[in-house]
Amino acid sequence: MFWRLVKIIPPLRNSESKNQVKLSCFSPVNVSVALTLLSVAADVPPAEQEKLFLQKLRQCCVLFDFVSDPLSDLKWKEVKRAALSEMVEYLTHNRSVITEPIYPEVVHVFAVNMFRALPPSSNPTGAEFDPEEDEPTLEAAWPHLQLVYEFFLRFLESPDFQPNIAKKYIDQKFVMQLLELFDSEDPRERDFLKTTLHRIYGKFLGLRAYIRKQINNIFYRFIYETEHHNGIAELLEILGSIINGFALPLKEEHKIFLLKVLLPLHKVKSLSVYHPQLAYCVVQFLEKDSTLTEPVVMALLKYWPKTHSPKEVMFLNELEEILDVIEPSEFVKVMEPLFRQLAKCVSSPHFQVAERALYYWNNEYIMSLISDNAARILPIMFPSLYRNSKTHWNKTIHGLIYNALKLFMEMNQKLFDDCTQQFRAEKNKEKAKWKEREEAWIKIENLAKSNPQFLMYIDSSSLSSPMDMETDGPIIEDVMMLKKTVEEEATQLHRDQRRERPLMRRKSELPQDTSTTKALETHRRAEDMIGAQDGH
């Protein structure tokens, strides 16, 4: 069954041009329109159905005002919405309807409805933006835009679609305008854009290099100029799929993209918005070419956050994903700087950072890598583990540290004993050095007291002896006592710590815009919607 649609021909004033009417989806339409009832497809012979289809496509180029006066032209808005919906159904359930004259009209309908100047961002930028707290600004014209996206996706995915004909209309200019829409604040629109661009990338081989280049330019501008773009996560999701299809060996162009574009994205303040997609892209590269592991890990260590603990937790998450796919030969190249950073994380006063680092010892593959290289890793980790087993303020961290020490002890008891003795020797050296310094200060103080003017200048508070800066507590002299402590604490950890807890903070209980929340909850992802219709 096709549709009934009235023919809407908005008259143009002398001062108006067609371009002004179609400038944006917010352009108002004059309600004084001439109406002509169009026939139903079933009532016309097959030879005239193409003509009817073209008429209906042209009518869908009429734009309505959804912002300044949402209640205006309700009848005609519903007519257009119903027509778009029926066009989607018609294209889905009929074959041989996409003839050559249809191509420019479909592309024109999409361009007129979609390509528009986006309003300035209403949400804060950079680290101030929190996707869990700050609600997105939704597109007012979405009832029409969604159907145009669905119709265009059906057009691209139709068995009748011929890229050789469509490439005359879906060109570099079209792709550039499409990419500009990724900065839309509405996540529903970005979801459809992601699917649309991915389909275009798959069907138009001649546009692939151009698409990658323009995405690179968006990333460069984001990293080095604006630090704000709403569609970075969606663009990275597309790239994750593209990277997955790269042929081996990787081209130099693709390696440069990893090193010069993807890795610097870790520097941006708003990393949390797109980090899962970024980490996926990085891991995809390492699965394709393990020789990239060393420059990737060294870049992560270079960009490692110094004062932003939630960002540090994200880096630890990504680093574990990398270690899950790392080759043993590549692990040897990066293990020393890597575990020096992990030792710093274990010592972090932010318990989530220390906790996330210590969870590495629950990963079987990472433990096998550590076991093979324990002689070089344990001496790096032992001082940090031992000190924080005594001094960290969070008791959960104590249990995790004892668990790590127990695993090290089971790996190589002799090495563990040697590290314990070496650590004790180092602490004794520090104490001896501190004692020498204290004695030197006492000598200086005694010499000062011999000065006749000593009592005139001295403050009574300075007569106390130098403060002992030792914070590690008493050293366990007996190695066996340390082992016993480790065994007891690690056993207690396994009893108490079997519940998964979120590594990041919860969303606070803030008032929410119920209409925005409902709109996002009822949104169906583009791929899910297309798949569901294909199943019927």
Secondary structure, DSSP 4 states (H G I P E B T S, - for coil): -----EEEEPPPPTT--HHHHTS-TT----S--EEEEPPPGGGS-HHHHHHHHHHHHHHTT----SSS-TTTTHHHHHHHHHHHHHHHHHHHH-SS---TTHHHHHHHHHHHHH--PPPPP-S--GGG--TTTSPPPPPTTHHHHHHHHHHHHHHHH-TT--HHHHTTTS-HHHHHHHHHGGG-S-HHHHHHHHHHHHHHHHH-GGGHHHHHHHHHHHHHHIIIII---TTHHHHHHHHHHHHHTPPSSPPHHHHHHIIIIIGGGGGSTTGGGTHHHHHHHHHHHHHH-GGGHHHHHHHHHHT--SS-HHHHHHHHHHHHHHHHH--HHHHHHHHHHHHHHHHHHHT-SSHHHHHHHHGGGG-HHHHHHHHHTHHHHHHHHHHHHHHHHHH-S-HHHHHHHHHHHHHHHHH-HHHHHHHHHHHHHHHHHHHHHHHHHHHHHHHHHHHHHTSTTHHHH--GGGGSPPPP---S------HHHHHHHHHHHHHHHHHH--S---SSPPPP-----HHHHHHHHHPPPHHHHHHHHHT-
